[in-house]
Amino acid sequence: MPLYKTLIPNSQTCVKIWKITESYSDLMKPLALTNKSLQRVEAMKSSMHQRGFLSVRHLLREFGYEDSDLVYDEFGKPHLSDGKHISITHSFNFSAVIISNEVVGIDIEKQREKIKVIAHKFIDYETNYLNENEPDYIKKLTLIWCVKESLYKLFATPGLSFKNHCLTIPFNIEDSETIAWIDYLNRKYRYQIKFIEFEGFSCAYAIT
């Protein structure tokens, strides 16, 4: 099984990353899916999405859970049956799950030039320290997107805006961490951010 990486940012939190190399049928074989999950995966039109979905269930097994231990609320946020907090992500051939005693969020994205086209939709404060001419510009944009997506998943509140409510303070990629804020309805929430890069992908996760 291609468990790609395990990260333990603190005593209450664990991140596991899966590199998806298996076929749909190989991923499906050892799993016991609920009827709802089976219907959901079979309805997916993309093989990549199907395999991403199934790889997440393999990651759950790595943590000691089964598909039936995972439920989603009305906002689409995942929850575990034992009350621990979970966040899930997958992008192309990688997926990741973070589980903690505290509220968490995680995101993986492939580093691609086209992120420059949509940058104006999700950065505002960050323009104060970003430089389009620096070598790491695409990587930084991708990480900022990952950070804000992690915050969005963590906060799970309708109306939250990447651009208007989520702020990532200046960081260096080699530092592998930063601080981010949610400024929403006259309240400010501070989160610790950890991030890594691998094989042309960026991954960031937010912890309290």
C-alpha positions as CSV (number, residue, x, y, z in Angstrom):
1,M,0.0,0.0,0.0
2,P,1.5,3.3,-1.0
3,L,1.2,5.3,2.2
4,Y,3.4,8.1,1.1
5,K,4.0,10.1,4.2
6,T,3.0,10.4,7.9
7,L,3.4,13.7,9.7
8,I,2.8,14.3,13.4
9,P,2.7,18.1,14.1
10,N,1.7,17.6,17.7
11,S,0.7,14.9,20.2
12,Q,-3.0,15.3,19.3
13,T,-2.7,15.5,15.5
14,C,-1.6,13.2,12.7
15,V,-1.5,13.6,8.9
16,K,-1.3,10.8,6.4
17,I,-0.7,11.2,2.7
18,W,-1.4,8.6,0.1
19,K,0.1,8.4,-3.4
20,I,-2.5,6.9,-5.7
21,T,-0.9,4.3,-8.0
22,E,-3.5,1.5,-7.8
23,S,-6.3,0.9,-10.2
24,Y,-10.0,1.4,-9.2
25,S,-10.5,-2.3,-8.8
26,D,-7.4,-2.8,-6.7
27,L,-8.4,0.1,-4.4
28,M,-11.9,-1.3,-4.1
29,K,-11.1,-4.9,-3.2
30,P,-10.2,-4.6,0.5
31,L,-12.8,-1.9,1.3
32,A,-16.2,-2.3,3.0
33,L,-18.1,0.7,1.8
34,T,-21.6,1.7,3.0
35,N,-24.3,1.6,0.4
36,K,-24.3,5.4,0.3
37,S,-20.6,5.6,-0.3
38,L,-20.8,2.8,-2.9
39,Q,-23.5,4.7,-4.8
40,R,-21.5,7.9,-4.6
41,V,-18.3,6.4,-6.0
42,E,-20.1,4.5,-8.7
43,A,-21.8,7.7,-9.8
44,M,-18.5,9.6,-10.3
45,K,-17.7,10.1,-14.0
46,S,-13.9,10.5,-13.5
47,S,-11.7,7.6,-12.7
48,M,-9.3,10.0,-10.9
49,H,-12.1,11.1,-8.6
50,Q,-13.1,7.6,-7.9
51,R,-9.6,6.6,-7.0
52,G,-9.2,9.7,-4.9
53,F,-12.4,8.8,-3.0
54,L,-11.2,5.2,-2.4
55,S,-7.7,6.2,-1.4
56,V,-9.2,8.4,1.3
57,R,-11.0,5.2,2.6
58,H,-7.6,3.5,2.7
59,L,-6.2,6.3,4.7
60,L,-9.1,6.0,7.1
61,R,-8.1,2.3,7.6
62,E,-4.5,3.4,8.3
63,F,-5.9,5.4,11.2
64,G,-8.0,2.5,12.3
65,Y,-11.4,3.6,11.0
66,E,-13.8,2.2,8.4
67,D,-15.9,4.0,5.9
68,S,-18.9,3.7,8.2
69,D,-17.1,5.8,10.8
70,L,-17.2,8.8,8.5
71,V,-20.3,11.0,8.2
72,Y,-20.9,14.4,6.6
73,D,-23.0,17.3,8.1
74,E,-25.3,19.7,6.2
75,F,-22.4,21.9,5.2
76,G,-20.5,18.9,3.7
77,K,-18.0,18.8,6.6
78,P,-16.7,15.3,7.5
79,H,-17.0,14.0,11.0
80,L,-15.8,10.8,12.7
81,S,-18.0,8.6,14.9
82,D,-15.8,8.9,17.9
83,G,-15.9,12.7,17.9
84,K,-12.4,13.3,16.7
85,H,-11.9,16.0,14.1
86,I,-11.0,15.2,10.5
87,S,-10.3,16.9,7.2
88,I,-9.8,15.3,3.8
89,T,-8.3,16.4,0.5
90,H,-7.2,14.9,-2.8
91,S,-5.6,16.3,-5.9
92,F,-4.7,14.3,-9.0
93,N,-2.6,11.3,-7.7
94,F,-2.4,12.4,-4.0
95,S,-4.8,12.3,-1.1
96,A,-4.5,13.2,2.5
97,V,-6.3,13.0,5.8
98,I,-5.7,14.9,9.0
99,I,-7.2,13.7,12.3
100,S,-6.9,15.6,15.6
101,N,-8.5,16.2,19.0
102,E,-8.8,19.8,17.8
103,V,-10.5,21.4,14.8
104,V,-8.3,21.1,11.7
105,G,-8.3,21.6,7.9
106,I,-6.1,20.3,5.1
107,D,-5.6,20.8,1.4
108,I,-3.3,19.5,-1.4
109,E,-2.9,21.2,-4.7
110,K,-0.8,20.7,-7.8
111,Q,1.6,23.6,-8.6
112,R,0.4,25.0,-11.9
113,E,1.1,28.2,-13.8
114,K,-2.6,28.8,-14.3
115,I,-3.1,29.7,-10.7
116,K,-1.8,33.1,-11.7
117,V,-5.0,33.6,-13.7
118,I,-7.3,33.2,-10.6
119,A,-4.9,34.8,-8.0
120,H,-7.0,38.0,-7.9
121,K,-10.0,36.0,-6.7
122,F,-8.3,34.7,-3.5
123,I,-5.5,37.1,-2.5
124,D,-5.9,40.6,-1.1
125,Y,-3.7,41.3,1.9
126,E,-1.1,39.0,0.5
127,T,-0.3,41.3,-2.5
128,N,1.6,43.4,0.0
129,Y,4.4,40.8,0.2
130,L,4.1,38.7,-3.0
131,N,6.3,39.5,-6.0
132,E,5.4,38.1,-9.4
133,N,9.0,38.1,-10.4
134,E,10.3,35.9,-7.6
135,P,11.2,32.3,-8.5
136,D,8.8,30.9,-5.9
137,Y,5.8,32.9,-6.9
138,I,3.8,30.0,-8.2
139,K,4.7,27.9,-5.2
140,K,3.7,30.7,-2.8
141,L,0.4,31.3,-4.6
142,T,-0.4,27.6,-4.4
143,L,0.5,27.4,-0.8
144,I,-1.7,30.4,0.0
145,W,-4.6,28.7,-1.8
146,C,-3.9,25.6,0.2
147,V,-3.9,27.6,3.4
148,K,-7.1,29.4,2.7
149,E,-8.8,26.2,1.6
150,S,-7.7,24.6,4.8
151,L,-9.2,27.5,6.8
152,Y,-12.4,27.2,4.8
153,K,-12.8,23.5,5.6
154,L,-11.9,24.1,9.2
155,F,-14.3,27.0,9.7
156,A,-17.2,25.5,7.7
157,T,-19.2,28.6,7.7
158,P,-21.4,29.7,4.7
159,G,-20.3,33.2,3.4
160,L,-16.6,32.8,4.3
161,S,-14.5,34.4,1.6
162,F,-10.9,33.3,0.7
163,K,-10.2,36.9,-0.4
164,N,-12.0,38.9,2.2
165,H,-11.9,36.9,5.4
166,C,-8.7,34.7,5.2
167,L,-5.2,36.2,5.6
168,T,-1.9,34.5,5.4
169,I,1.0,36.4,6.9
170,P,4.4,36.5,5.0
171,F,6.3,33.3,4.9
172,N,9.3,31.6,3.4
173,I,8.8,28.2,1.8
174,E,11.8,26.8,3.6
175,D,10.3,27.6,6.9
176,S,7.5,25.1,6.4
177,E,5.1,27.0,8.7
178,T,3.3,30.3,9.1
179,I,0.3,31.9,10.8
180,A,-3.1,32.6,9.2
181,W,-6.1,34.5,10.4
182,I,-9.8,34.4,9.7
183,D,-11.4,37.8,10.2
184,Y,-15.1,37.3,10.1
185,L,-18.1,39.2,11.5
186,N,-15.8,41.4,13.6
187,R,-14.0,38.5,15.2
188,K,-10.5,37.3,14.5
189,Y,-9.3,33.7,14.7
190,R,-5.7,32.7,14.7
191,Y,-4.4,29.4,13.3
192,Q,-1.0,27.7,13.0
193,I,-0.2,26.6,9.5
194,K,2.2,23.8,8.5
195,F,3.0,23.1,4.9
196,I,5.2,20.8,2.8
197,E,6.0,20.3,-0.9
198,F,6.5,17.1,-2.8
199,E,6.6,16.0,-6.4
200,G,5.2,19.3,-7.7
201,F,2.4,19.4,-5.1
202,S,1.8,21.7,-2.2
203,C,0.0,20.6,1.0
204,A,-1.0,22.9,3.9
205,Y,-2.9,22.2,7.1
206,A,-4.3,24.4,9.7
207,I,-4.4,23.6,13.4
208,T,-5.6,25.5,16.4
